Amino acid sequence: MSTTEHIYLDKYHPASWRALNGLGLKVREAALEAGLDPKLVELLNVRTSQLNGCAYCLDMHVADALKGGESSQRLAVLPAWRDTDLFDGTERAALALAESITALPDTHTRDLEDGYARDHLTAEQYSAVSWLAITMNAFNRVSITSRHPVRRKTQ
């Protein structure tokens, strides 16, 4: 195998990929059952992918968010969500928690973000957001490691 040839982890171990996809479906189901808005689920997928720099997942989840009714304005300012009033308390808490799980900041910062999330999310929502971030981080790492390509879409 050439060192320039991409190794697509999902192709070499399809059972593992299917298991991760199954987990993703269960986590999404749990999030919706916890009362999280489907648009928020996609915002969390987008924000996590932004933090990880996963072009493949960003391409997919921005398109899904737009199809699901998310506004282009909110997607455009998502990296600066703390500096806008476009996101409500639940969304802000979920975004803060997802960012903390993704970036794994120092203990003090994690405690602050965790406290904020606990003040605005139910225990079930907190757990669901945590699982969403954990799972999206796994998908990002598979796509980044595999170098999944973003294909140009015809308009």
Number of C-alpha atoms within 10 A of each C-alpha: 6 6 6 6 7 12 15 16 16 16 11 10 10 12 11 13 16 12 11 18 14 12 15 19 13 14 22 21 14 19 24 16 13 18 12 21 14 17 18 21 22 22 23 25 27 26 24 28 25 16 14 18 14 23 18 18 25 20 16 14 20 20 14 17 21 14 11 12 10 18 12 12 9 15 17 10 13 20 13 10 18 13 10 10 9 13 16 9 14 19 22 19 23 31 27 21 25 28 20 21 21 19 13 11 13 9 9 9 12 18 13 14 22 19 14 18 25 16 14 16 21 14 13 15 22 22 16 25 29 21 21 27 27 18 21 25 21 14 21 25 17 18 19 18 14 15 16 19 12 13 8 7 5 4 3
